[in-house]
Amino acid sequence: MNSMKTEPEKTENPAESGQKRKRRRKIGIFGGSFNPVHNGHIRIAEEAMKACRLSEVWLIPAGDPYMKAGTDMLASSERLRILKLAVSGIPGFSVNPIEVEREGESYTVDTLRELTREHPDCRFFLIVGEDAFSQMPLWKSPEEILKLAELIVAGRPAGGDVPDYDTPPLAVPKKRLYRIVTNIDISSTKIRRLVRAGKSVTGLVPKAAEPAIIEAYREKQ
């Protein structure tokens, strides 16, 4: 008879499992057209990083729209180049070209699926504005988005003007929803208008990207 002692079968301790999840890198995903990037975008990303203690923020510019003739949308390659200039030197910030490189229509859920496959060691936080959050029920597979990423919603200060929305709100578990408050009066539309008028955008756009923004959008007139 074999008298060797056998080790008891190891079962995963829920507490240890939780610790493993906590050790995953916390990555903020901030998408948009960035047409062009401005200091409001940078401020939102910085506030999200601080509030949720993110390890990094990946800014993801959208690819070329299906129909862009007659619009003032800069080509994705140019927006990507300018965005890289804008975040150069900002600790924890980087630019991911996943949607620029993807062919055909690109959806947030597709991006999160791909990032989840490629980076199983990461815990993703999707950063969106209040307006985008209100429209998320109309996005492709919103329920799956909530499974793939937690949400950080950048909203307006209390007492500010909040538009009315007809879309029923998306039901997000409280533990997967974080809110940050920003008071930013900058828009990409405003930046493009100022550049076209030959007016200064100093202080409104990242300093490292300012010359490139002025050159690109003046030529776009």
C-alpha positions in Angstrom: 0.0 0.0 0.0 1.4 3.4 -1.0 1.8 5.5 2.1 2.9 8.6 0.2 1.1 11.7 1.2 -0.7 13.5 -1.5 -1.2 17.2 -1.7 -4.8 18.4 -1.3 -6.2 19.7 -4.5 -5.8 23.4 -4.7 -8.9 25.5 -5.1 -8.9 29.2 -6.0 -9.4 31.4 -3.0 -11.9 34.2 -3.9 -9.8 36.7 -2.0 -6.7 35.7 -4.0 -8.7 35.8 -7.2 -9.8 39.3 -6.3 -6.2 40.3 -5.7 -5.2 39.1 -9.1 -7.9 41.2 -10.7 -6.7 44.2 -8.8 -3.1 43.7 -10.1 -4.2 43.9 -13.7 -3.2 47.2 -15.3 -6.0 49.7 -15.4 -6.2 51.2 -18.9 -8.4 54.1 -19.9 -9.7 54.0 -23.5 -10.5 57.4 -24.9 -11.8 57.4 -28.5 -13.0 60.1 -30.7 -12.4 61.9 -34.0 -9.9 64.3 -32.4 -10.5 66.7 -35.3 -8.4 68.2 -33.8 -7.3 67.2 -30.3 -7.5 70.1 -27.8 -6.8 70.8 -24.2 -10.3 69.7 -23.2 -9.5 66.2 -24.4 -6.3 66.2 -22.4 -8.0 67.5 -19.3 -10.7 64.8 -19.4 -8.1 62.1 -19.8 -6.0 63.5 -16.9 -9.1 63.7 -14.6 -10.1 60.1 -15.5 -6.6 58.9 -14.8 -6.5 60.6 -11.4 -10.1 59.7 -10.3 -9.8 56.0 -11.2 -6.0 55.6 -10.6 -5.5 54.4 -14.2 -2.0 53.0 -15.1 -2.3 54.5 -18.6 -4.7 56.2 -21.0 -4.8 55.1 -24.6 -6.3 57.6 -27.0 -7.8 56.0 -30.1 -8.6 58.3 -33.1 -11.5 57.2 -35.3 -10.8 56.0 -38.8 -11.9 57.9 -41.9 -15.7 58.3 -42.0 -17.5 56.5 -44.7 -18.5 59.7 -46.4 -16.3 62.7 -45.8 -16.6 64.6 -49.0 -17.5 68.2 -48.3 -16.6 67.9 -44.6 -13.7 69.5 -42.7 -12.6 66.2 -41.3 -8.9 65.7 -41.5 -7.6 62.4 -42.9 -7.1 59.8 -40.1 -3.4 59.6 -40.8 -3.0 63.3 -40.1 -5.2 63.2 -37.0 -3.2 60.3 -35.8 0.1 62.2 -36.3 -1.1 65.3 -34.6 -2.5 63.3 -31.7 0.9 61.6 -31.2 2.5 65.1 -31.0 -0.1 66.2 -28.5 0.5 63.5 -26.0 4.3 63.3 -26.4 5.8 63.8 -23.0 2.6 63.3 -21.0 3.3 60.4 -18.6 1.0 57.4 -19.1 -0.6 58.7 -22.3 -0.2 57.0 -25.6 -2.0 56.7 -29.0 -3.3 53.5 -30.3 -4.0 53.3 -34.1 -6.3 50.3 -33.9 -9.3 52.0 -35.5 -7.3 53.9 -38.1 -5.7 50.6 -39.3 -9.0 48.7 -39.3 -10.8 48.4 -42.7 -14.5 49.2 -43.1 -16.8 50.5 -40.4 -15.4 50.6 -36.9 -17.4 50.2 -33.7 -16.4 50.6 -30.1 -17.4 47.1 -29.3 -15.1 45.7 -32.0 -12.2 47.8 -30.6 -12.8 46.5 -27.0 -13.1 42.9 -28.2 -9.8 43.2 -30.0 -8.0 44.9 -27.1 -9.4 42.4 -24.6 -8.0 39.5 -26.8 -4.6 41.2 -27.2 -4.2 42.4 -23.6 -5.8 39.9 -21.2 -3.7 41.4 -18.4 -5.6 44.7 -18.6 -8.8 46.0 -17.0 -10.4 48.5 -19.4 -12.2 51.7 -18.6 -14.1 53.4 -21.5 -14.0 57.2 -21.1 -17.0 59.0 -22.7 -18.7 62.4 -22.4 -22.2 62.9 -21.0 -23.6 63.3 -24.5 -22.0 60.1 -25.8 -23.1 58.2 -22.7 -26.7 59.3 -23.3 -26.6 57.8 -26.8 -24.9 54.5 -25.9 -28.2 52.5 -26.0 -28.1 53.2 -29.8 -24.6 51.9 -30.2 -23.7 48.5 -31.5 -24.0 45.8 -28.7 -24.0 48.2 -25.7 -24.6 45.4 -23.3 -21.4 43.7 -24.4 -19.5 47.0 -24.1 -20.5 47.1 -20.5 -19.0 43.6 -20.0 -15.8 44.4 -21.7 -15.1 47.7 -20.0 -16.1 49.8 -17.1 -17.4 53.4 -17.8 -16.0 56.7 -16.9 -18.4 59.5 -17.8 -17.2 63.1 -18.0 -20.1 65.3 -17.0 -20.9 68.9 -16.5 -20.7 70.8 -13.2 -23.9 70.8 -11.0 -26.2 73.6 -12.2 -24.9 73.6 -15.7 -27.1 73.3 -18.7 -28.0 69.7 -19.3 -29.8 68.9 -22.6 -32.8 66.6 -22.6 -32.4 63.2 -24.3 -35.1 61.1 -25.8 -33.1 57.9 -25.5 -33.8 55.8 -22.4 -30.7 55.7 -20.2 -28.3 52.7 -20.3 -28.6 50.5 -17.2 -25.0 50.3 -15.9 -24.1 48.5 -12.7 -23.1 51.1 -10.1 -19.8 49.3 -9.5 -18.9 49.7 -13.2 -19.8 53.4 -13.5 -17.6 56.3 -12.5 -18.3 59.9 -13.0 -15.9 62.9 -13.2 -16.8 66.5 -13.5 -15.2 68.8 -16.0 -15.8 72.5 -16.7 -14.3 72.8 -20.2 -15.5 75.3 -22.8 -13.4 74.1 -25.7 -14.5 72.2 -28.8 -12.9 71.0 -32.0 -15.4 73.0 -34.0 -14.2 76.2 -32.1 -10.5 75.3 -32.8 -11.2 74.8 -36.5 -13.1 78.1 -36.7 -10.3 80.1 -35.0 -7.7 78.6 -37.3 -9.7 79.4 -40.4 -10.0 83.0 -39.1 -6.3 83.2 -38.5 -6.8 83.7 -34.8 -4.7 82.3 -32.0 -5.4 78.9 -30.5 -2.6 79.2 -27.9 -3.7 77.7 -24.6 -6.6 75.8 -26.3 -4.6 73.1 -27.9 -1.5 71.1 -26.6 1.6 73.2 -27.2 3.5 70.4 -28.9 0.8 70.0 -31.5 -0.1 73.6 -32.1 2.0 74.3 -35.2 0.8 71.1 -36.8 -2.8 71.9 -36.0 -2.5 75.4 -37.5 -0.8 74.2 -40.6 -3.2 71.2 -41.2 -6.5 73.1 -40.7 -5.5 76.2 -42.6 -4.7 74.0 -45.6 -8.1 72.3 -45.1 -9.9 75.6 -45.9 
